[in-house]
């Protein structure tokens, strides 16, 4: 697959700052509050670590996707993976409106009610919801004009 870069740097700007696709391990460690060794370990597990001759880079998009369910415990340096989230948190994670998210979570069978009679809490199992959301993925379609080096009708993933 050939990736065609945008001819202008403004295509990579988001809110006034440049969006970097690959960043140094040290920058990722600083951003997430981890040590460099922990960051390399997590990046390797995520498949986002690229070791070049004198530099180690992390593919930010893949690393962020891997880290989306990891939660930092307040007051400590411990990181845990959240399997459940409240409706408000989960609707923010998936960028879906609250009411629409509740409908989708119920349809997925990912809701858990705790202390039902006292107005309790509703938790969403993020793994079940992720699997449910995969059914809405749109299939790849061939481009009208193929990219450089791509055959006519070949799909770009």
C-alpha positions as CSV (number, residue, x, y, z in Angstrom):
1,X,0.0,0.0,0.0
2,X,1.3,3.4,-1.0
3,X,0.5,6.3,1.3
4,X,0.1,9.6,-0.5
5,X,1.3,12.5,1.6
6,X,-0.5,15.9,1.6
7,X,1.4,18.5,-0.4
8,X,0.9,21.1,2.3
9,X,1.8,21.0,6.0
10,X,-1.6,22.6,6.9
11,X,-3.2,19.2,6.3
12,X,-1.5,17.9,9.4
13,X,-2.5,20.8,11.6
14,X,-5.1,20.3,14.3
15,X,-6.1,23.3,16.4
16,X,-2.9,25.2,15.7
17,X,-0.5,22.3,16.4
18,X,1.1,19.8,14.1
19,X,-0.1,16.3,14.5
20,X,2.9,14.0,14.5
21,X,2.4,10.4,13.3
22,X,5.7,9.1,14.7
23,X,7.3,10.5,17.9
24,X,10.3,9.6,20.0
25,X,9.9,7.1,22.8
26,X,11.0,9.8,25.3
27,X,8.2,12.1,24.2
28,X,5.6,9.4,24.6
29,X,7.0,8.5,28.1
30,X,6.7,12.2,29.1
31,X,3.2,12.5,27.7
32,X,1.9,9.4,29.5
33,X,4.0,9.8,32.7
34,X,5.8,6.5,32.2
35,X,9.5,5.6,32.2
36,X,11.2,5.0,28.9
37,X,11.6,1.3,29.6
38,X,7.9,0.9,30.3
39,X,7.0,2.9,27.2
40,X,9.2,0.7,25.0
41,X,7.6,-2.4,26.5
42,X,4.0,-1.1,25.9
43,X,4.9,0.1,22.4
44,X,6.3,-3.3,21.5
45,X,3.2,-5.0,22.8
46,X,1.1,-2.6,20.8
47,X,3.2,-3.2,17.7
48,X,4.0,0.5,17.4
49,X,7.7,0.5,18.2
50,X,10.0,1.2,15.2
51,X,13.8,0.8,15.9
52,X,16.0,2.7,13.5
53,X,19.8,3.0,13.7
54,X,20.1,5.7,16.3
55,X,16.5,6.4,17.2
56,X,13.4,4.6,18.5
57,X,10.1,5.9,17.2
58,X,6.5,5.1,18.2
59,X,3.6,5.2,15.8
60,X,1.3,7.5,17.8
61,X,-2.1,6.4,16.4
62,X,-1.5,2.7,17.1
63,X,0.0,3.4,20.5
64,X,-3.0,5.6,21.5
65,X,-5.4,3.0,20.3
66,X,-3.7,0.4,22.5
67,X,-3.7,2.8,25.5
68,X,-7.3,4.0,25.2
69,X,-8.6,1.7,27.9
70,X,-5.6,2.2,30.3
71,X,-6.4,4.3,33.3
72,X,-4.0,6.0,35.7
73,X,-4.9,5.5,39.4
74,X,-5.0,8.9,41.1
75,X,-2.4,9.5,43.7
76,X,-0.1,6.7,42.4
77,X,1.9,5.9,39.3
78,X,-0.1,2.7,38.6
79,X,-1.7,2.2,35.3
80,X,-4.6,-0.2,34.9
81,X,-6.7,-1.3,32.0
82,X,-10.3,-0.5,32.4
83,X,-12.7,-3.2,31.3
84,X,-15.8,-1.2,32.4
85,X,-16.6,2.4,32.2
86,X,-19.6,4.5,33.2
87,X,-21.9,5.7,30.4
88,X,-20.6,9.3,30.5
89,X,-16.9,8.2,30.2
90,X,-17.7,5.6,27.5
91,X,-19.7,8.1,25.4
92,X,-16.7,10.5,25.5
93,X,-14.3,7.7,24.5
94,X,-16.3,6.7,21.5
95,X,-17.4,10.3,20.6
96,X,-21.1,9.2,20.5
97,X,-23.9,11.1,22.1
98,X,-25.1,9.9,25.5
99,X,-28.6,8.7,24.5
100,X,-27.4,7.1,21.3
101,X,-24.6,5.4,23.2
102,X,-27.1,3.9,25.7
103,X,-29.1,2.5,22.9
104,X,-26.1,0.9,21.2
105,X,-24.7,-0.5,24.5
106,X,-28.1,-2.1,25.3
107,X,-28.3,-3.6,21.8
108,X,-24.7,-4.9,22.3
109,X,-25.6,-6.5,25.6
110,X,-22.7,-4.7,27.2
111,X,-24.6,-3.0,30.1
112,X,-24.3,-4.0,33.8
113,X,-26.6,-2.4,36.4
114,X,-25.3,-2.2,40.0
115,X,-27.6,-1.4,43.0
116,X,-30.6,-1.3,40.7
117,X,-33.2,-0.3,43.3
118,X,-31.3,2.6,44.8
119,X,-30.7,4.5,41.6
120,X,-27.3,2.7,41.3
121,X,-24.7,2.7,38.6
122,X,-24.7,1.5,35.0
123,X,-21.4,0.2,33.7
124,X,-20.5,-0.6,30.1
125,X,-18.2,-3.5,29.2
126,X,-15.8,-1.9,26.7
127,X,-14.6,-5.2,25.1
128,X,-18.2,-6.3,24.3
129,X,-19.0,-2.9,22.9
130,X,-15.9,-2.8,20.7
131,X,-16.8,-6.2,19.2
132,X,-20.4,-4.9,18.6
133,X,-19.2,-1.8,16.9
134,X,-17.1,-3.8,14.4
135,X,-20.3,-4.8,12.6
136,X,-20.8,-1.2,11.5
137,X,-17.4,-1.0,9.8
138,X,-17.7,0.0,6.2
139,X,-15.9,-2.1,3.6
140,X,-13.0,-0.6,1.6
141,X,-14.0,0.7,-1.8
142,X,-11.7,1.3,-4.8
143,X,-10.8,5.0,-5.5
144,X,-12.0,6.8,-8.6
145,X,-8.4,7.6,-9.4
146,X,-5.9,5.0,-8.2
147,X,-2.9,6.1,-6.1
148,X,0.6,6.1,-7.6
149,X,1.7,2.5,-8.0
150,X,-1.8,1.0,-7.4
151,X,-3.6,-1.1,-9.9
152,X,-7.0,-0.1,-11.3
153,X,-9.7,-1.4,-9.0
154,X,-7.3,-2.4,-6.2
155,X,-8.6,-1.6,-2.7
156,X,-6.8,0.9,-0.5
157,X,-7.0,-0.2,3.2
